[in-house]
Amino acid sequence: MKEIIIKKIENKDEFFIAYIKNSVLNASFSVCFTDSILGAIALTDFFKMLKSKYEKETIEFVISDDEINIKNQCLLDEIQEQGGQI
């Protein structure tokens, strides 16, 4: 089973990151989205992309109570400018 973990971005109201870890590649794949209809579409597209890669795996969403702290100001600015969709 694979898990898509969803965390709120610290100090950015309405912004979230959903990510999935791939231990074989030692990588994480993610999408940044807002708490909106467009954000739901972005999250759905992310899920569909992963489902096409992991066809035989069960994928479960896990909503974390933890917030993610992004320290890179350039990335935070980009998140804000793009409405959460990078």
N, C-alpha and C positions, 0 to 999 in steps of 0.2 A: 504494500500500500504506500502511495505517495501522499504527502501533505502539502497543501498550499497554505502557508501561514500568513495571516493578515494582521498587520500592526498599524496603529495610528502613528503619524509622524509627530514627534514632540514639537510643541510650539507652532504648529501649523494646523489651525482649525479646519476640519472637513477633509484633510488629506491623509491618505492611507497608502501603504505599500503591501502588496501581496507577493510572496516569493516562494520558490520551491528550490530545495537543495539537490544537487547531483553529486554524490560522493565519489563516483567513478571519475568524473571530470574535475573534481575539486572546485566546483563552481555553483553559483546561485543564479537563477533566472527570476526576473521580477517585473512588475508593472506598478506604476504609481497612478493613483486615481483619486477622484473626489467622491464625496458622499452625495451622488446625484444620479440621475438617469444615465447620463453619458458615462459616468464612472462605472455604473453597473454594466454597461455595454462593453467598456474596456476590460473589465474583469472577466466577463463572459468570453470575449475574444481570446484573452490570455488562457483561460481554461480550455477552450477549444484547440488552441495551438498545442498545449501540453497533451491533451487527450489524443491528438493525432500522432504525437511522438511516443506516448506510453499507452498504446492501444489496449494492451492486455492487463494493464495495471488499474487498480482502483485508486481514484484520486479523491481525497477528502479535504474540505476546507476547515481550517482551524483558526478561530478568532482569538488572538492573544490579548490578554489584559495589559501586557507590557507595551510601552511606546518605544519607537525606534528614534534614536538621537542621531541625526545627520549633522556632522560637524563641518562639512565642506560648504562654505557660504555660496560658492558658484552653483553647486547642485541645488541648494535650497532656493536660490534666486530663479533658477531654471524651472523648478517645480512650480513656484508661484506664478511665473510668467506664462507657463504652458497650461495653467489650470489643472495641474496634477497629472498631465498626460505627456510623459517623456518616452 
